[in-house]
């Protein structure tokens, strides 16, 4: 799982047309370090991951497993959206549906808290 996470950094960097050296300069590290991170050769500290995410104009988030397929599809669409604006609008709509809470979400949380043993 961590390997897939780290190698995704390469995909984000490439989608921004950025070299490893450029990313390294923004993060305050070396090109060799960025290369190791992208290959999954090291486990960077959380502060480094946040710096990389910021440099790539991205966020680190936890995604429920049941939504993982949809989220991966959204991310792929967003990375391709520069080539196709219609895809970007569709991705924005899906992101809103997944991440903007509605009234039903609050009810589910209340039900969980009311059940014995939860």
Biopython code that builds the backbone (N, CA, C, O; Angstrom):
import numpy as np
from Bio.PDB.StructureBuilder import StructureBuilder

atoms = [
    (1, "UNK", "N", (0.822, -1.188, 0.000)),
    (1, "UNK", "CA", (0.000, 0.000, 0.000)),
    (1, "UNK", "C", (0.867, 1.252, 0.000)),
    (1, "UNK", "O", (0.606, 2.174, -0.773)),
    (2, "UNK", "N", (1.893, 1.308, 0.848)),
    (2, "UNK", "CA", (2.746, 2.497, 0.894)),
    (2, "UNK", "C", (3.502, 2.649, -0.417)),
    (2, "UNK", "O", (3.751, 3.768, -0.865)),
    (3, "UNK", "N", (3.869, 1.525, -1.038)),
    (3, "UNK", "CA", (4.575, 1.586, -2.321)),
    (3, "UNK", "C", (3.695, 2.268, -3.369)),
    (3, "UNK", "O", (4.163, 3.149, -4.090)),
    (4, "UNK", "N", (2.442, 1.870, -3.456)),
    (4, "UNK", "CA", (1.517, 2.483, -4.423)),
    (4, "UNK", "C", (1.360, 3.976, -4.136)),
    (4, "UNK", "O", (1.308, 4.789, -5.059)),
    (5, "UNK", "N", (1.286, 4.323, -2.873)),
    (5, "UNK", "CA", (1.160, 5.730, -2.473)),
    (5, "UNK", "C", (2.378, 6.523, -2.933)),
    (5, "UNK", "O", (2.246, 7.598, -3.517)),
    (6, "UNK", "N", (3.561, 5.982, -2.663)),
    (6, "UNK", "CA", (4.787, 6.706, -3.021)),
    (6, "UNK", "C", (4.972, 6.804, -4.532)),
    (6, "UNK", "O", (5.399, 7.841, -5.038)),
    (7, "UNK", "N", (4.658, 5.742, -5.246)),
    (7, "UNK", "CA", (4.826, 5.797, -6.697)),
    (7, "UNK", "C", (3.795, 6.716, -7.353)),
    (7, "UNK", "O", (4.016, 7.183, -8.470)),
    (8, "UNK", "N", (2.688, 6.979, -6.690)),
    (8, "UNK", "CA", (1.696, 7.928, -7.214)),
    (8, "UNK", "C", (2.266, 9.343, -7.276)),
    (8, "UNK", "O", (1.804, 10.168, -8.064)),
    (9, "UNK", "N", (3.259, 9.619, -6.453)),
    (9, "UNK", "CA", (3.901, 10.929, -6.484)),
    (9, "UNK", "C", (4.475, 11.193, -7.875)),
    (9, "UNK", "O", (4.373, 12.304, -8.394)),
    (10, "UNK", "N", (5.076, 10.167, -8.473)),
    (10, "UNK", "CA", (5.633, 10.302, -9.822)),
    (10, "UNK", "C", (4.548, 10.697, -10.816)),
    (10, "UNK", "O", (4.760, 11.579, -11.649)),
    (11, "UNK", "N", (3.385, 10.050, -10.734)),
    (11, "UNK", "CA", (2.299, 10.356, -11.662)),
    (11, "UNK", "C", (1.830, 11.799, -11.500)),
    (11, "UNK", "O", (1.578, 12.490, -12.487)),
    (12, "UNK", "N", (1.714, 12.248, -10.261)),
    (12, "UNK", "CA", (1.316, 13.639, -10.021)),
    (12, "UNK", "C", (2.366, 14.614, -10.550)),
    (12, "UNK", "O", (2.036, 15.615, -11.185)),
    (13, "UNK", "N", (3.613, 14.311, -10.282)),
    (13, "UNK", "CA", (4.702, 15.189, -10.751)),
    (13, "UNK", "C", (4.690, 15.283, -12.270)),
    (13, "UNK", "O", (4.782, 16.373, -12.834)),
    (14, "UNK", "N", (4.576, 14.144, -12.920)),
    (14, "UNK", "CA", (4.558, 14.134, -14.384)),
    (14, "UNK", "C", (3.344, 14.875, -14.934)),
    (14, "UNK", "O", (3.440, 15.543, -15.964)),
    (15, "UNK", "N", (2.200, 14.762, -14.253)),
    (15, "UNK", "CA", (1.001, 15.463, -14.728)),
    (15, "UNK", "C", (1.172, 16.981, -14.650)),
    (15, "UNK", "O", (0.482, 17.730, -15.343)),
    (16, "UNK", "N", (2.095, 17.419, -13.804)),
    (16, "UNK", "CA", (2.388, 18.854, -13.678)),
    (16, "UNK", "C", (3.555, 19.268, -14.583)),
    (16, "UNK", "O", (4.021, 20.406, -14.527)),
    (17, "UNK", "N", (4.024, 18.321, -15.425)),
    (17, "UNK", "CA", (5.173, 18.579, -16.307)),
    (17, "UNK", "C", (6.371, 19.094, -15.515)),
    (17, "UNK", "O", (7.036, 20.050, -15.913)),
    (18, "UNK", "N", (6.626, 18.445, -14.399)),
    (18, "UNK", "CA", (7.687, 18.853, -13.492)),
    (18, "UNK", "C", (8.759, 17.765, -13.450)),
    (18, "UNK", "O", (8.442, 16.575, -13.453)),
    (19, "UNK", "N", (10.019, 18.175, -13.413)),
    (19, "UNK", "CA", (11.106, 17.205, -13.283)),
    (19, "UNK", "C", (11.309, 16.864, -11.806)),
    (19, "UNK", "O", (10.820, 17.565, -10.920)),
    (20, "UNK", "N", (12.032, 15.786, -11.561)),
    (20, "UNK", "CA", (12.371, 15.443, -10.181)),
    (20, "UNK", "C", (13.193, 16.557, -9.546)),
    (20, "UNK", "O", (13.022, 16.860, -8.365)),
    (21, "UNK", "N", (14.075, 17.162, -10.314)),
    (21, "UNK", "CA", (14.897, 18.255, -9.793)),
    (21, "UNK", "C", (14.062, 19.460, -9.401)),
    (21, "UNK", "O", (14.317, 20.087, -8.372)),
    (22, "UNK", "N", (13.070, 19.788, -10.212)),
    (22, "UNK", "CA", (12.191, 20.921, -9.892)),
    (22, "UNK", "C", (11.394, 20.645, -8.625)),
    (22, "UNK", "O", (11.252, 21.519, -7.769)),
    (23, "UNK", "N", (10.878, 19.432, -8.509)),
    (23, "UNK", "CA", (10.146, 19.064, -7.288)),
    (23, "UNK", "C", (11.069, 19.129, -6.084)),
    (23, "UNK", "O", (10.689, 19.642, -5.032)),
    (24, "UNK", "N", (12.272, 18.613, -6.235)),
    (24, "UNK", "CA", (13.239, 18.626, -5.134)),
    (24, "UNK", "C", (13.516, 20.055, -4.676)),
    (24, "UNK", "O", (13.578, 20.316, -3.474)),
    (25, "UNK", "N", (13.680, 20.973, -5.610)),
    (25, "UNK", "CA", (13.928, 22.375, -5.250)),
    (25, "UNK", "C", (12.766, 22.963, -4.465)),
    (25, "UNK", "O", (12.977, 23.693, -3.497)),
    (26, "UNK", "N", (11.537, 22.649, -4.877)),
    (26, "UNK", "CA", (10.358, 23.164, -4.167)),
    (26, "UNK", "C", (10.233, 22.581, -2.764)),
    (26, "UNK", "O", (9.785, 23.257, -1.837)),
    (27, "UNK", "N", (10.630, 21.330, -2.620)),
    (27, "UNK", "CA", (10.497, 20.637, -1.332)),
    (27, "UNK", "C", (11.688, 20.924, -0.415)),
    (27, "UNK", "O", (11.573, 20.823, 0.806)),
    (28, "UNK", "N", (12.835, 21.283, -1.007)),
    (28, "UNK", "CA", (14.033, 21.529, -0.211)),
    (28, "UNK", "C", (14.848, 20.281, 0.010)),
    (28, "UNK", "O", (15.425, 20.083, 1.079)),
    (29, "UNK", "N", (14.895, 19.439, -1.002)),
    (29, "UNK", "CA", (15.659, 18.201, -0.919)),
    (29, "UNK", "C", (16.415, 18.008, -2.231)),
    (29, "UNK", "O", (16.550, 18.947, -3.014)),
    (30, "UNK", "N", (16.899, 16.811, -2.468)),
    (30, "UNK", "CA", (17.680, 16.553, -3.676)),
    (30, "UNK", "C", (16.872, 15.739, -4.684)),
    (30, "UNK", "O", (15.880, 15.098, -4.338)),
    (31, "UNK", "N", (17.316, 15.779, -5.929)),
    (31, "UNK", "CA", (16.690, 14.990, -6.985)),
    (31, "UNK", "C", (16.808, 13.506, -6.656)),
    (31, "UNK", "O", (15.870, 12.743, -6.885)),
    (32, "UNK", "N", (17.951, 13.095, -6.122)),
    (32, "UNK", "CA", (18.155, 11.687, -5.771)),
    (32, "UNK", "C", (17.143, 11.231, -4.718)),
    (32, "UNK", "O", (16.644, 10.108, -4.784)),
    (33, "UNK", "N", (16.841, 12.093, -3.752)),
    (33, "UNK", "CA", (15.872, 11.756, -2.711)),
    (33, "UNK", "C", (14.479, 11.589, -3.316)),
    (33, "UNK", "O", (13.767, 10.638, -2.994)),
    (34, "UNK", "N", (14.094, 12.520, -4.196)),
    (34, "UNK", "CA", (12.786, 12.431, -4.854)),
    (34, "UNK", "C", (12.705, 11.136, -5.655)),
    (34, "UNK", "O", (11.673, 10.465, -5.646)),
    (35, "UNK", "N", (13.768, 10.788, -6.337)),
    (35, "UNK", "CA", (13.810, 9.546, -7.108)),
    (35, "UNK", "C", (13.573, 8.334, -6.210)),
    (35, "UNK", "O", (12.804, 7.440, -6.562)),
    (36, "UNK", "N", (14.226, 8.303, -5.060)),
    (36, "UNK", "CA", (14.054, 7.189, -4.121)),
    (36, "UNK", "C", (12.618, 7.123, -3.604)),
    (36, "UNK", "O", (12.051, 6.039, -3.461)),
    (37, "UNK", "N", (12.036, 8.287, -3.325)),
    (37, "UNK", "CA", (10.648, 8.328, -2.857)),
    (37, "UNK", "C", (9.727, 7.756, -3.930)),
    (37, "UNK", "O", (8.883, 6.908, -3.640)),
    (38, "UNK", "N", (9.888, 8.219, -5.168)),
    (38, "UNK", "CA", (9.019, 7.779, -6.255)),
    (38, "UNK", "C", (9.146, 6.287, -6.545)),
    (38, "UNK", "O", (8.182, 5.661, -6.984)),
    (39, "UNK", "N", (10.294, 5.722, -6.311)),
    (39, "UNK", "CA", (10.501, 4.281, -6.517)),
    (39, "UNK", "C", (10.034, 3.462, -5.319)),
    (39, "UNK", "O", (9.992, 2.234, -5.390)),
    (40, "UNK", "N", (9.688, 4.118, -4.233)),
    (40, "UNK", "CA", (9.298, 3.400, -3.022)),
    (40, "UNK", "C", (10.496, 2.853, -2.282)),
    (40, "UNK", "O", (10.371, 1.923, -1.486)),
    (41, "UNK", "N", (11.678, 3.436, -2.546)),
    (41, "UNK", "CA", (12.916, 2.964, -1.943)),
    (41, "UNK", "C", (13.143, 3.440, -0.525)),
    (41, "UNK", "O", (13.983, 2.893, 0.190)),
    (42, "UNK", "N", (12.403, 4.453, -0.113)),
    (42, "UNK", "CA", (12.509, 4.963, 1.260)),
    (42, "UNK", "C", (11.123, 5.328, 1.752)),
    (42, "UNK", "O", (10.203, 5.512, 0.955)),
    (43, "UNK", "N", (10.976, 5.431, 3.049)),
    (43, "UNK", "CA", (9.738, 5.888, 3.669)),
    (43, "UNK", "C", (9.967, 7.286, 4.232)),
    (43, "UNK", "O", (10.508, 7.430, 5.328)),
    (44, "UNK", "N", (9.564, 8.306, 3.501)),
    (44, "UNK", "CA", (9.811, 9.671, 3.962)),
    (44, "UNK", "C", (8.978, 10.017, 5.198)),
    (44, "UNK", "O", (7.949, 9.400, 5.470)),
    (45, "UNK", "N", (9.447, 11.004, 5.921)),
    (45, "UNK", "CA", (8.708, 11.486, 7.092)),
    (45, "UNK", "C", (7.429, 12.173, 6.632)),
    (45, "UNK", "O", (7.324, 12.619, 5.489)),
    (46, "UNK", "N", (6.470, 12.250, 7.530)),
    (46, "UNK", "CA", (5.185, 12.860, 7.169)),
    (46, "UNK", "C", (5.359, 14.321, 6.749)),
    (46, "UNK", "O", (4.659, 14.780, 5.847)),
    (47, "UNK", "N", (6.259, 15.051, 7.372)),
    (47, "UNK", "CA", (6.480, 16.451, 6.990)),
    (47, "UNK", "C", (6.969, 16.547, 5.543)),
    (47, "UNK", "O", (6.591, 17.468, 4.819)),
    (48, "UNK", "N", (7.799, 15.610, 5.127)),
    (48, "UNK", "CA", (8.282, 15.592, 3.748)),
    (48, "UNK", "C", (7.141, 15.279, 2.796)),
    (48, "UNK", "O", (7.039, 15.889, 1.732)),
    (49, "UNK", "N", (6.285, 14.342, 3.162)),
    (49, "UNK", "CA", (5.144, 14.020, 2.316)),
    (49, "UNK", "C", (4.217, 15.213, 2.150)),
    (49, "UNK", "O", (3.717, 15.470, 1.055)),
    (50, "UNK", "N", (3.989, 15.937, 3.233)),
    (50, "UNK", "CA", (3.142, 17.127, 3.145)),
    (50, "UNK", "C", (3.792, 18.203, 2.282)),
    (50, "UNK", "O", (3.099, 18.905, 1.545)),
    (51, "UNK", "N", (5.105, 18.339, 2.364)),
    (51, "UNK", "CA", (5.818, 19.308, 1.517)),
    (51, "UNK", "C", (5.721, 18.901, 0.051)),
    (51, "UNK", "O", (5.537, 19.750, -0.821)),
    (52, "UNK", "N", (5.842, 17.619, -0.218)),
    (52, "UNK", "CA", (5.707, 17.129, -1.602)),
    (52, "UNK", "C", (4.288, 17.393, -2.102)),
    (52, "UNK", "O", (4.098, 17.880, -3.217)),
    (53, "UNK", "N", (3.305, 17.075, -1.286)),
    (53, "UNK", "CA", (1.912, 17.305, -1.683)),
    (53, "UNK", "C", (1.667, 18.783, -1.975)),
    (53, "UNK", "O", (1.022, 19.121, -2.967)),
    (54, "UNK", "N", (2.173, 19.651, -1.128)),
    (54, "UNK", "CA", (1.996, 21.090, -1.343)),
    (54, "UNK", "C", (2.674, 21.532, -2.639)),
    (54, "UNK", "O", (2.109, 22.322, -3.394)),
    (55, "UNK", "N", (3.867, 21.033, -2.898)),
    (55, "UNK", "CA", (4.595, 21.392, -4.113)),
    (55, "UNK", "C", (3.854, 20.910, -5.354)),
    (55, "UNK", "O", (3.969, 21.519, -6.417)),
    (56, "UNK", "N", (3.104, 19.834, -5.231)),
    (56, "UNK", "CA", (2.344, 19.280, -6.355)),
    (56, "UNK", "C", (0.899, 19.779, -6.366)),
    (56, "UNK", "O", (0.074, 19.279, -7.131)),
    (57, "UNK", "N", (0.590, 20.767, -5.516)),
    (57, "UNK", "CA", (-0.760, 21.321, -5.409)),
    (57, "UNK", "C", (-1.778, 20.206, -5.178)),
    (57, "UNK", "O", (-2.807, 20.131, -5.851)),
    (58, "UNK", "N", (-1.467, 19.346, -4.216)),
    (58, "UNK", "CA", (-2.300, 18.182, -3.906)),
    (58, "UNK", "C", (-2.515, 18.082, -2.403)),
    (58, "UNK", "O", (-1.894, 18.802, -1.621)),
    (59, "UNK", "N", (-3.397, 17.185, -2.020)),
    (59, "UNK", "CA", (-3.683, 16.920, -0.617)),
    (59, "UNK", "C", (-3.486, 15.443, -0.331)),
    (59, "UNK", "O", (-3.660, 14.604, -1.214)),
    (60, "UNK", "N", (-3.129, 15.134, 0.883)),
    (60, "UNK", "CA", (-3.076, 13.753, 1.351)),
    (60, "UNK", "C", (-4.366, 13.516, 2.127)),
    (60, "UNK", "O", (-4.651, 14.215, 3.099)),
    (61, "UNK", "N", (-5.144, 12.526, 1.690)),
    (61, "UNK", "CA", (-6.420, 12.240, 2.348)),
    (61, "UNK", "C", (-6.576, 10.741, 2.558)),
    (61, "UNK", "O", (-5.962, 9.936, 1.857)),
    (62, "UNK", "N", (-7.396, 10.379, 3.522)),
    (62, "UNK", "CA", (-7.779, 8.991, 3.726)),
    (62, "UNK", "C", (-9.092, 8.771, 2.983)),
    (62, "UNK", "O", (-10.009, 9.586, 3.080)),
    (63, "UNK", "N", (-9.179, 7.681, 2.251)),
    (63, "UNK", "CA", (-10.360, 7.377, 1.462)),
    (63, "UNK", "C", (-10.942, 6.061, 1.950)),
    (63, "UNK", "O", (-10.219, 5.071, 2.066)),
    (64, "UNK", "N", (-12.239, 6.035, 2.236)),
    (64, "UNK", "CA", (-12.853, 4.758, 2.614)),
    (64, "UNK", "C", (-12.680, 3.738, 1.486)),
    (64, "UNK", "O", (-12.830, 4.071, 0.310)),
    (65, "UNK", "N", (-12.369, 2.514, 1.849)),
    (65, "UNK", "CA", (-12.134, 1.483, 0.827)),
    (65, "UNK", "C", (-13.315, 1.314, -0.120)),
    (65, "UNK", "O", (-13.128, 1.055, -1.309)),
    (66, "UNK", "N", (-14.531, 1.460, 0.405)),
    (66, "UNK", "CA", (-15.694, 1.263, -0.459)),
    (66, "UNK", "C", (-15.789, 2.333, -1.547)),
    (66, "UNK", "O", (-16.506, 2.141, -2.529)),
    (67, "UNK", "N", (-15.087, 3.446, -1.394)),
    (67, "UNK", "CA", (-15.108, 4.519, -2.391)),
    (67, "UNK", "C", (-13.830, 4.563, -3.235)),
    (67, "UNK", "O", (-13.681, 5.423, -4.102)),
    (68, "UNK", "N", (-12.924, 3.640, -2.975)),
    (68, "UNK", "CA", (-11.606, 3.700, -3.597)),
    (68, "UNK", "C", (-11.638, 3.660, -5.124)),
    (68, "UNK", "O", (-10.926, 4.427, -5.771)),
    (69, "UNK", "N", (-12.438, 2.795, -5.701)),
    (69, "UNK", "CA", (-12.497, 2.694, -7.159)),
    (69, "UNK", "C", (-12.982, 4.005, -7.762)),
    (69, "UNK", "O", (-12.418, 4.486, -8.745)),
    (70, "UNK", "N", (-14.027, 4.581, -7.174)),
    (70, "UNK", "CA", (-14.553, 5.843, -7.685)),
    (70, "UNK", "C", (-13.537, 6.970, -7.530)),
    (70, "UNK", "O", (-13.375, 7.794, -8.430)),
    (71, "UNK", "N", (-12.858, 7.004, -6.394)),
    (71, "UNK", "CA", (-11.885, 8.061, -6.151)),
    (71, "UNK", "C", (-10.714, 7.943, -7.122)),
    (71, "UNK", "O", (-10.250, 8.950, -7.656)),
    (72, "UNK", "N", (-10.239, 6.735, -7.353)),
    (72, "UNK", "CA", (-9.153, 6.557, -8.332)),
    (72, "UNK", "C", (-9.588, 7.031, -9.710)),
    (72, "UNK", "O", (-8.809, 7.648, -10.436)),
    (73, "UNK", "N", (-10.815, 6.745, -10.063)),
    (73, "UNK", "CA", (-11.340, 7.193, -11.353)),
    (73, "UNK", "C", (-11.381, 8.716, -11.418)),
    (73, "UNK", "O", (-11.035, 9.312, -12.438)),
    (74, "UNK", "N", (-11.805, 9.335, -10.329)),
    (74, "UNK", "CA", (-11.861, 10.795, -10.271)),
    (74, "UNK", "C", (-10.466, 11.383, -10.412)),
    (74, "UNK", "O", (-10.260, 12.332, -11.169)),
    (75, "UNK", "N", (-9.517, 10.824, -9.690)),
    (75, "UNK", "CA", (-8.143, 11.330, -9.748)),
    (75, "UNK", "C", (-7.599, 11.197, -11.162)),
    (75, "UNK", "O", (-6.987, 12.130, -11.682)),
    (76, "UNK", "N", (-7.816, 10.047, -11.786)),
    (76, "UNK", "CA", (-7.353, 9.860, -13.160)),
    (76, "UNK", "C", (-7.996, 10.880, -14.088)),
    (76, "UNK", "O", (-7.332, 11.447, -14.956)),
    (77, "UNK", "N", (-9.282, 11.109, -13.901)),
    (77, "UNK", "CA", (-9.978, 12.090, -14.726)),
    (77, "UNK", "C", (-9.419, 13.490, -14.519)),
    (77, "UNK", "O", (-9.244, 14.248, -15.473)),
    (78, "UNK", "N", (-9.143, 13.823, -13.272)),
    (78, "UNK", "CA", (-8.599, 15.153, -12.987)),
    (78, "UNK", "C", (-7.222, 15.329, -13.612)),
    (78, "UNK", "O", (-6.904, 16.406, -14.116)),
    (79, "UNK", "N", (-6.408, 14.290, -13.584)),
    (79, "UNK", "CA", (-5.083, 14.387, -14.186)),
    (79, "UNK", "C", (-5.179, 14.563, -15.695)),
    (79, "UNK", "O", (-4.305, 15.173, -16.311)),
    (80, "UNK", "N", (-6.242, 14.028, -16.289)),
    (80, "UNK", "CA", (-6.450, 14.155, -17.729)),
    (80, "UNK", "C", (-7.271, 15.385, -18.105)),
    (80, "UNK", "O", (-7.429, 15.673, -19.291)),
    (81, "UNK", "N", (-7.791, 16.109, -17.132)),
    (81, "UNK", "CA", (-8.744, 17.188, -17.397)),
    (81, "UNK", "C", (-8.164, 18.355, -18.194)),
    (81, "UNK", "O", (-8.902, 19.072, -18.869)),
    (82, "UNK", "N", (-6.856, 18.547, -18.120)),
    (82, "UNK", "CA", (-6.272, 19.640, -18.886)),
    (82, "UNK", "C", (-6.482, 19.424, -20.381)),
    (82, "UNK", "O", (-6.592, 20.378, -21.151)),
    (83, "UNK", "N", (-6.535, 18.158, -20.776)),
    (83, "UNK", "CA", (-6.744, 17.850, -22.186)),
    (83, "UNK", "C", (-8.217, 17.872, -22.556)),
    (83, "UNK", "O", (-8.549, 18.049, -23.728)),
    (84, "UNK", "N", (-9.110, 17.698, -21.588)),
    (84, "UNK", "CA", (-10.528, 17.606, -21.883)),
    (84, "UNK", "C", (-11.341, 18.291, -20.782)),
    (84, "UNK", "O", (-11.600, 17.673, -19.750)),
    (85, "UNK", "N", (-11.753, 19.560, -20.975)),
    (85, "UNK", "CA", (-12.498, 20.291, -19.944)),
    (85, "UNK", "C", (-13.810, 19.628, -19.533)),
    (85, "UNK", "O", (-14.234, 19.789, -18.389)),
    (86, "UNK", "N", (-14.467, 18.887, -20.429)),
    (86, "UNK", "CA", (-15.716, 18.209, -20.069)),
    (86, "UNK", "C", (-15.466, 17.167, -18.989)),
    (86, "UNK", "O", (-16.305, 16.965, -18.111)),
    (87, "UNK", "N", (-14.319, 16.506, -19.049)),
    (87, "UNK", "CA", (-13.949, 15.521, -18.034)),
    (87, "UNK", "C", (-13.775, 16.213, -16.690)),
    (87, "UNK", "O", (-14.163, 15.666, -15.659)),
    (88, "UNK", "N", (-13.200, 17.400, -16.689)),
    (88, "UNK", "CA", (-12.991, 18.143, -15.446)),
    (88, "UNK", "C", (-14.320, 18.464, -14.770)),
    (88, "UNK", "O", (-14.436, 18.333, -13.551)),
    (89, "UNK", "N", (-15.331, 18.885, -15.543)),
    (89, "UNK", "CA", (-16.645, 19.196, -14.963)),
    (89, "UNK", "C", (-17.270, 17.942, -14.349)),
    (89, "UNK", "O", (-17.850, 18.002, -13.265)),
    (90, "UNK", "N", (-17.152, 16.805, -15.042)),
    (90, "UNK", "CA", (-17.693, 15.550, -14.521)),
    (90, "UNK", "C", (-16.971, 15.152, -13.237)),
    (90, "UNK", "O", (-17.610, 14.711, -12.282)),
    (91, "UNK", "N", (-15.654, 15.302, -13.206)),
    (91, "UNK", "CA", (-14.878, 14.958, -12.018)),
    (91, "UNK", "C", (-15.282, 15.842, -10.844)),
    (91, "UNK", "O", (-15.414, 15.349, -9.724)),
    (92, "UNK", "N", (-15.480, 17.145, -11.080)),
    (92, "UNK", "CA", (-15.900, 18.048, -10.006)),
    (92, "UNK", "C", (-17.236, 17.609, -9.423)),
    (92, "UNK", "O", (-17.428, 17.652, -8.208)),
    (93, "UNK", "N", (-18.155, 17.187, -10.278)),
    (93, "UNK", "CA", (-19.461, 16.733, -9.818)),
    (93, "UNK", "C", (-19.328, 15.489, -8.945)),
    (93, "UNK", "O", (-19.986, 15.385, -7.910)),
    (94, "UNK", "N", (-18.485, 14.549, -9.352)),
    (94, "UNK", "CA", (-18.279, 13.334, -8.566)),
    (94, "UNK", "C", (-17.604, 13.632, -7.238)),
    (94, "UNK", "O", (-17.952, 13.041, -6.216)),
    (95, "UNK", "N", (-16.643, 14.542, -7.245)),
    (95, "UNK", "CA", (-15.964, 14.923, -6.006)),
    (95, "UNK", "C", (-16.962, 15.530, -5.030)),
    (95, "UNK", "O", (-16.943, 15.204, -3.844)),
    (96, "UNK", "N", (-17.839, 16.413, -5.518)),
    (96, "UNK", "CA", (-18.858, 17.006, -4.659)),
    (96, "UNK", "C", (-19.736, 15.926, -4.050)),
    (96, "UNK", "O", (-20.055, 15.984, -2.862)),
    (97, "UNK", "N", (-20.126, 14.947, -4.841)),
    (97, "UNK", "CA", (-20.993, 13.876, -4.361)),
    (97, "UNK", "C", (-20.310, 13.042, -3.282)),
    (97, "UNK", "O", (-20.950, 12.629, -2.315)),
    (98, "UNK", "N", (-19.011, 12.793, -3.445)),
    (98, "UNK", "CA", (-18.292, 11.958, -2.492)),
    (98, "UNK", "C", (-17.896, 12.687, -1.218)),
    (98, "UNK", "O", (-17.948, 12.105, -0.134)),
    (99, "UNK", "N", (-17.504, 13.945, -1.329)),
    (99, "UNK", "CA", (-16.848, 14.604, -0.203)),
    (99, "UNK", "C", (-17.636, 15.726, 0.450)),
    (99, "UNK", "O", (-17.225, 16.215, 1.502)),
    (100, "UNK", "N", (-18.736, 16.149, -0.120)),
    (100, "UNK", "CA", (-19.537, 17.188, 0.515)),
    (100, "UNK", "C", (-20.664, 16.499, 1.269)),
    (100, "UNK", "O", (-21.530, 15.867, 0.663)),
    (101, "UNK", "N", (-20.652, 16.622, 2.598)),
    (101, "UNK", "CA", (-21.654, 15.905, 3.396)),
    (101, "UNK", "C", (-23.064, 16.421, 3.126)),
    (101, "UNK", "O", (-23.269, 17.605, 2.861)),
    (102, "UNK", "N", (-24.022, 15.513, 3.198)),
    (102, "UNK", "CA", (-25.418, 15.903, 3.105)),
    (102, "UNK", "C", (-26.121, 15.482, 4.398)),
    (102, "UNK", "O", (-25.485, 14.949, 5.307)),
    (103, "UNK", "N", (-27.403, 15.714, 4.476)),
    (103, "UNK", "CA", (-28.142, 15.423, 5.708)),
    (103, "UNK", "C", (-28.083, 13.940, 6.058)),
    (103, "UNK", "O", (-28.048, 13.598, 7.240)),
    (104, "UNK", "N", (-28.071, 13.052, 5.071)),
    (104, "UNK", "CA", (-28.030, 11.623, 5.343)),
    (104, "UNK", "C", (-26.750, 11.216, 6.062)),
    (104, "UNK", "O", (-26.771, 10.304, 6.888)),
    (105, "UNK", "N", (-25.637, 11.879, 5.759)),
    (105, "UNK", "CA", (-24.369, 11.533, 6.397)),
    (105, "UNK", "C", (-24.430, 11.746, 7.896)),
    (105, "UNK", "O", (-23.912, 10.929, 8.657)),
    (106, "UNK", "N", (-25.055, 12.834, 8.335)),
    (106, "UNK", "CA", (-25.148, 13.115, 9.757)),
    (106, "UNK", "C", (-25.996, 12.066, 10.464)),
    (106, "UNK", "O", (-25.676, 11.661, 11.582)),
    (107, "UNK", "N", (-27.069, 11.624, 9.823)),
    (107, "UNK", "CA", (-27.939, 10.625, 10.434)),
    (107, "UNK", "C", (-27.203, 9.317, 10.656)),
    (107, "UNK", "O", (-27.386, 8.674, 11.690)),
    (108, "UNK", "N", (-26.370, 8.910, 9.698)),
    (108, "UNK", "CA", (-25.619, 7.671, 9.847)),
    (108, "UNK", "C", (-24.694, 7.733, 11.052)),
    (108, "UNK", "O", (-24.576, 6.752, 11.786)),
    (109, "UNK", "N", (-24.036, 8.866, 11.272)),
    (109, "UNK", "CA", (-23.144, 9.012, 12.409)),
    (109, "UNK", "C", (-23.911, 8.908, 13.722)),
    (109, "UNK", "O", (-23.450, 8.269, 14.668)),
    (110, "UNK", "N", (-25.092, 9.542, 13.776)),
    (110, "UNK", "CA", (-25.892, 9.497, 14.994)),
    (110, "UNK", "C", (-26.339, 8.073, 15.283)),
    (110, "UNK", "O", (-26.323, 7.643, 16.437)),
    (111, "UNK", "N", (-26.743, 7.325, 14.236)),
    (111, "UNK", "CA", (-27.173, 5.950, 14.432)),
    (111, "UNK", "C", (-26.039, 5.102, 14.988)),
    (111, "UNK", "O", (-26.271, 4.252, 15.847)),
    (112, "UNK", "N", (-24.820, 5.316, 14.516)),
    (112, "UNK", "CA", (-23.666, 4.551, 14.989)),
    (112, "UNK", "C", (-23.430, 4.817, 16.475)),
    (112, "UNK", "O", (-23.132, 3.893, 17.233)),
    (113, "UNK", "N", (-23.562, 6.076, 16.891)),
    (113, "UNK", "CA", (-23.299, 6.418, 18.287)),
    (113, "UNK", "C", (-24.381, 5.878, 19.220)),
    (113, "UNK", "O", (-24.100, 5.613, 20.389)),
    (114, "UNK", "N", (-25.613, 5.708, 18.730)),
    (114, "UNK", "CA", (-26.722, 5.256, 19.570)),
    (114, "UNK", "C", (-26.713, 3.753, 19.780)),
    (114, "UNK", "O", (-27.294, 3.261, 20.748)),
    (115, "UNK", "N", (-26.054, 3.004, 18.877)),
    (115, "UNK", "CA", (-26.058, 1.549, 19.000)),
    (115, "UNK", "C", (-25.181, 1.106, 20.168)),
    (115, "UNK", "O", (-24.091, 1.641, 20.372)),
    (116, "UNK", "N", (-25.660, 0.130, 20.927)),
    (116, "UNK", "CA", (-24.834, -0.393, 22.026)),
    (116, "UNK", "C", (-23.556, -1.031, 21.472)),
    (116, "UNK", "O", (-23.571, -1.697, 20.437)),
    (117, "UNK", "N", (-22.482, -0.816, 22.170)),
    (117, "UNK", "CA", (-21.209, -1.414, 21.780)),
    (117, "UNK", "C", (-20.459, -0.608, 20.751)),
    (117, "UNK", "O", (-19.401, -1.044, 20.295)),
    (118, "UNK", "N", (-20.962, 0.558, 20.361)),
    (118, "UNK", "CA", (-20.262, 1.407, 19.379)),
    (118, "UNK", "C", (-19.823, 2.693, 20.020)),
    (118, "UNK", "O", (-19.218, 3.538, 19.360)),
]
sb = StructureBuilder()
sb.init_structure("model")
sb.init_model(0)
sb.init_chain("A")
sb.init_seg("    ")
for serial, (resi, resn, name, xyz) in enumerate(atoms, 1):
    if name == "N":
        sb.init_residue(resn, " ", resi, " ")
    sb.init_atom(name, np.array(xyz, "f"), 0.0, 1.0, " ", f" {name:<3s}", serial, name[0])
structure = sb.get_structure()
